[in-house]
């Protein structure tokens, strides 16, 4: 299929990246090989020199993975995409290829646990990091330095569900000549398109909504052709060495064909669960961008497309008189039946996790509490079940405290 912006999102995400194959297979074949052969020495020389398209070694490219990359580039509206063996592989490939010792990064102070760990560690590699509240544009403006080279944020913050103003942050980043990187895992298209809002680089954990079935680990980078030269040639191929496997690329390709359909159901269930939780007497706060009570509800309405607000919901328990919040959260979590206790998201199955005791356990208590990750916070990934059943499960679990 030729690229055509006239097609709707659901059509593009099914047909883009299909390409041609020697046997006319409708489904993209799995090219399970590490090595590619050349017609002759001249053919090999031209492919190594990038003078001729083709594959030379699976660490730098594979036909199955290339089909997935083309699909993801079209999905996000970027010029080029690169698949990796994990979301952290995508993030590390970007950071380690675009920055050098002495460069300064402005990072959100609330991030996915793995990203948060990396931001704590990279000063030992010679980078400077300022971890700030990126939802406050004035705070971001004040954080720029002469050596600032990158602004790194998540569209919706994990797990507090605050919302970053991507267009506002892009404007600030470009005024200062800084590369703007957005982790769009929580809010994939058709919900949010960060590149259209001004982001230079978008990263995803394809493990989550893009694959959508909880059976692979993977990551994706989408950016300009110019920036991708270094990210792929240095970050992926030389430093991190983390290409996606052909089998995992094929599974993500298959999952993305139902992305539009699946994601709308996730959003529908997220809204119904959030509205139900907001009425429950044991719940003190619900954090979901689609609720009018959310502090950035107006921003979310402007930034997120088609009235979609995602399938991720966080909520905080009131402190019971007879036990600590930590104990109450453990008790509620252990009483869930439909919601599995797990740290991922975007699966057909609904999942629940306890950030203070799981993903953010290694974050110093003072730091996590300062950004709202308290002992009473529970994060839900609303799956594809009947919303009524999910609410009933929460009802019986909350009744134990």
Residue pairs with C-beta under 8 A, 6 or more apart in sequence:
1 15
1 16
1 18
3 16
3 74
4 12
7 15
9 75
9 189
9 190
9 260
10 190
10 260
10 261
12 74
12 75
13 71
13 74
13 75
13 189
13 256
13 257
13 259
13 260
14 256
14 257
16 70
16 71
16 74
16 75
17 28
17 67
17 68
17 69
17 70
17 71
17 72
17 74
17 253
18 28
18 67
19 28
19 63
19 66
19 67
19 70
21 28
21 29
21 63
23 29
27 254
28 63
28 64
28 67
28 250
28 253
29 63
29 64
30 64
30 246
30 247
30 250
31 62
31 63
31 64
31 246
32 246
32 247
33 58
33 62
33 246
34 57
34 58
35 57
35 58
36 54
36 55
36 56
36 57
36 58
38 44
38 47
43 52
43 54
44 56
46 52
47 53
47 54
47 55
47 56
48 56
55 61
55 62
55 63
55 66
58 243
58 246
59 236
59 237
59 241
59 243
60 232
60 233
60 236
60 237
60 243
61 243
62 243
62 244
62 246
62 249
64 246
64 249
64 250
64 253
65 83
65 243
65 244
65 246
65 249
67 249
67 253
68 81
68 83
68 220
68 244
68 249
68 250
68 252
68 253
68 256
69 80
69 81
69 82
69 83
69 220
70 81
71 81
71 253
71 256
72 78
72 81
72 83
72 204
72 210
72 220
72 222
72 256
73 79
73 80
73 81
73 222
75 188
75 189
75 222
75 256
75 259
76 184
76 189
76 193
76 194
76 195
76 202
76 222
77 193
77 195
77 196
78 195
78 202
78 222
78 223
78 224
79 223
79 224
79 225
79 228
80 222
80 223
80 224
80 225
80 228
81 220
81 221
81 222
81 223
81 228
82 90
82 93
82 220
82 221
82 228
82 231
82 232
82 236
83 206
83 218
83 219
83 220
83 243
83 244
83 249
83 252
84 90
84 93
84 218
84 219
84 220
84 221
84 236
84 240
84 242
84 243
84 244
85 217
85 218
85 219
85 242
85 243
85 244
85 245
85 248
86 205
86 207
86 217
86 218
86 219
86 242
87 112
87 114
87 185
87 203
87 204
87 205
87 206
87 207
87 208
87 217
87 218
87 219
88 114
88 115
88 118
88 219
89 219
89 236
89 240
89 242
90 203
90 204
90 205
90 219
90 220
90 221
91 114
91 115
91 118
91 183
91 203
91 219
92 118
92 235
92 239
92 240
92 242
93 221
93 231
93 232
93 235
93 236
93 239
93 240
93 242
94 181
94 201
94 203
94 221
94 231
94 235
95 105
95 118
95 122
95 127
95 150
95 152
96 234
96 235
96 239
96 240
97 230
97 231
97 233
97 234
97 235
97 236
97 239
98 149
98 150
98 179
98 227
98 230
98 231
98 235
99 105
99 127
99 149
99 150
101 125
101 126
101 127
102 126
102 127
102 128
102 147
103 127
103 128
103 147
103 148
103 149
103 150
104 127
104 128
104 129
104 130
104 145
104 147
104 148
104 149
105 119
105 122
105 127
105 128
105 129
105 130
105 148
105 149
105 150
105 151
105 152
106 130
106 132
106 134
106 140
106 143
106 144
106 148
106 150
106 151
106 152
106 178
107 119
107 129
107 130
107 131
107 132
107 134
107 151
107 152
107 153
108 131
108 132
108 133
108 134
108 152
108 153
108 154
108 157
108 164
109 131
109 132
109 133
109 134
109 367
109 370
109 371
110 116
110 154
110 157
110 158
110 160
110 162
110 371
110 372
110 373
111 119
111 154
111 157
111 158
111 183
112 154
112 158
112 183
112 185
112 359
113 158
113 355
113 359
113 360
113 362
113 363
115 152
115 154
115 183
116 360
116 363
117 362
119 129
119 131
119 152
122 129
123 129
128 145
128 147
130 143
132 139
132 140
132 143
133 139
133 371
134 140
134 151
134 153
134 164
134 169
135 157
135 162
135 163
135 164
135 165
135 296
137 165
137 168
137 169
137 172
140 151
140 169
140 172
141 172
144 172
144 176
144 178
148 176
148 178
149 178
149 179
150 178
150 179
150 180
150 181
151 169
151 172
151 173
151 178
151 179
151 180
151 181
152 181
152 183
153 164
153 166
153 169
153 181
153 182
153 183
154 164
154 182
154 183
154 184
154 185
154 186
155 163
155 164
155 166
155 182
155 183
155 184
155 186
155 187
155 192
155 194
156 162
156 163
156 164
156 186
156 187
156 289
156 310
156 312
157 163
157 164
158 186
158 312
158 379
159 312
159 314
159 353
159 355
159 359
159 360
159 373
159 377
159 379
160 287
160 314
160 371
160 372
160 373
160 377
161 287
161 288
161 289
161 294
161 312
161 313
161 314
162 287
162 295
162 296
162 372
163 289
163 294
163 296
163 299
163 300
163 303
164 182
165 299
165 303
166 182
166 192
166 194
166 197
166 198
166 199
166 303
167 197
167 198
167 303
169 180
169 198
170 180
170 197
170 198
170 199
171 198
173 179
173 180
173 198
173 200
174 180
174 198
179 200
179 201
179 227
180 198
180 199
180 200
180 201
181 199
181 200
181 201
181 202
181 203
182 194
182 199
182 201
182 202
182 203
183 202
183 203
183 204
184 192
184 194
184 202
184 203
184 204
185 203
185 204
185 205
185 208
185 209
185 345
185 346
186 310
186 312
186 345
187 304
187 310
188 204
188 208
188 209
188 210
188 259
188 263
189 259
189 305
190 260
190 263
190 264
190 305
190 306
190 308
191 263
191 267
191 304
191 305
191 306
191 308
191 309
191 310
192 303
192 304
192 305
193 305
194 202
195 202
195 222
197 303
200 223
200 224
200 227
201 221
201 222
201 223
201 227
201 231
202 221
202 222
202 223
203 219
203 220
203 221
203 222
204 210
204 219
204 220
204 222
205 218
205 219
206 216
206 218
206 219
206 220
206 244
206 252
207 214
207 216
207 217
207 218
207 219
207 344
207 346
208 344
208 345
208 346
209 259
209 262
209 263
209 266
209 311
209 345
209 346
210 220
210 252
210 255
210 256
210 259
210 346
211 218
211 251
211 252
211 255
211 256
211 346
212 255
212 256
212 258
212 259
212 262
212 346
212 347
212 348
213 251
213 255
213 347
213 348
214 344
214 346
214 347
214 348
214 349
215 251
216 248
216 251
216 252
217 248
218 244
218 248
218 249
218 252
219 242
219 244
221 228
221 231
223 231
236 242
236 243
237 243
244 252
262 348
262 384
263 308
263 311
264 308
265 384
266 310
266 311
266 346
266 382
266 383
266 384
267 290
267 308
267 309
267 310
267 311
268 387
269 311
269 350
269 382
269 383
269 384
269 385
269 387
269 390
270 288
270 290
270 309
270 310
270 311
270 312
270 313
270 382
271 288
271 290
271 309
272 387
272 390
272 391
273 313
273 380
273 382
273 387
273 390
273 391
273 394
274 286
274 288
274 290
274 291
274 313
274 315
275 291
276 391
276 394
277 283
277 286
277 313
277 315
277 394
278 286
278 291
278 293
280 394
280 395
280 398
281 318
282 317
282 318
282 320
282 398
282 401
283 315
283 316
283 317
283 318
283 398
284 316
284 317
284 318
284 376
285 315
285 316
286 293
286 313
286 314
286 315
286 316
287 294
287 313
287 314
287 315
287 316
288 294
288 309
288 310
288 312
288 313
288 314
289 296
289 297
289 300
289 304
289 309
289 310
290 297
290 300
290 309
290 310
291 297
294 300
300 309
301 307
304 310
311 345
311 346
311 381
311 382
311 383
312 345
312 379
312 380
312 381
312 382
313 379
313 380
313 382
314 377
314 378
314 379
314 380
315 377
315 378
315 380
316 374
316 376
316 377
316 378
317 325
317 328
317 329
317 332
317 376
317 378
317 401
318 376
319 325
319 328
319 376
320 328
320 401
323 331
323 401
324 375
325 374
325 375
325 376
326 356
326 357
326 375
326 376
328 376
328 401
329 354
329 356
329 357
329 375
329 376
329 377
329 378
330 354
330 357
331 400
331 401
332 378
332 397
332 398
332 400
332 401
333 341
333 352
333 354
333 378
333 397
334 341
335 396
335 397
335 400
336 352
336 393
336 394
336 397
337 393
337 396
337 397
338 350
338 385
338 389
338 390
338 393
339 350
339 351
339 352
339 380
339 390
339 393
339 394
339 397
340 349
340 350
340 351
340 352
341 351
341 352
341 353
341 354
342 351
342 352
342 353
343 351
343 353
343 358
343 359
344 351
344 381
345 351
345 381
346 381
347 381
347 383
348 383
348 384
349 383
349 385
350 380
350 381
350 382
350 383
350 385
350 390
351 380
351 381
351 383
352 378
352 379
352 380
352 381
353 359
353 378
353 379
354 377
354 378
354 379
355 368
355 373
355 377
355 379
356 368
356 373
356 374
356 375
356 377
360 368
360 373
363 373
368 374
382 390
383 390
